[in-house]
Amino acid sequence: MDILIKPINKTINASSSTTLLEALMENDIPISYSCLSGRCGTCRCKILDGAVAGPSAAEGKLARHGQYVLACQSRLESDCVIEIPEPDEIVTHPTKTLKAKIVAYETLSPDVRRLLLKPSKTFEYAPGQFSNLTFWREDGTRSYSMAGVTQDELLEFHIRIVPNGRVTGRLDDTVKIGESIKLNGPLGASYLRRKTTSPMLCVATGTGLAPILSIVRGALESGMKNDIHLIFGARTEKDLYGTDVLKQLEDKYANFQYMITLDHFPVGTNYFRGLVTDAITEHFIDLLNWRIYLAGAPSMVEAASLACTKRGANIEQIYADAFYPSG
Ligand code: FES
């Protein structure tokens, strides 16, 4: 069967016994991948014509015209035309499982902790990706976003403590500095796009600040000159954390600025009152060609995507991984 690949306009041949990703890789077609098991969404492709069997990137089964599939889990059922995303922005950091030593565990806010890990081997990832951490064997695995690498080459994670959560609810009492845990990653397709000079809008709520910080630091520290705007939303002042880091970045880099939005705050303080979507609508009139990165609760991601597209953003240039509170 033939696959015509857009936008590079190349045709390759594939059989139904190989996955779409295998066929693309065998023919040196640029495609991002990570977990190879249908979990991270990195290998997402769009079906423009033809039929592909496998889980759709949205809800599964058979994907046809206009739908996205996970290439690592999909097989052709007919000749197809597919579109690969951003062929010049390919990131391939195959997922690894390794041990990582706990170097620090600190309180950032009443319900957010900062975890620093020293991986046992070199661990490469793109800013914005996340990993699974296993604190103990029985039901002790959750996905957490990486906020970046410290100067000592330690991986930084932000963890929201969910009261009575089966994992996070026990961490304050069980985490021991010096112990090793299992690290599985990197995962996720919401990573920094480097080959663009377009402005960037990064929006975070809660521990969604971790991947957004990773993206912002990755861009600034590698010398990207794009205008970068960050909106960080919380309910009250006591839910905020990481604002000292944001301030340091703003002082150091002329192309970075941030805004904090709160639902409630004391009179006389200098925050934007409202939701992050209110701030988008009020402060960003034209988002055409902007790269948008969103991280936080699924409801926020959905509402912010809508607010950005109403301001002209292209849905294909809005990046967000599903980000659910880990209990
Ligand atoms: Fe296909 Fe992760 S590489 S879903």
Residues whose N, C-alpha, C, O or C-beta is under 5 A from the ligand:
A	BS01	FES	Y33 S34 C35 L36 S37 G38 R39 C40 G41 T42 C43 L70 C72
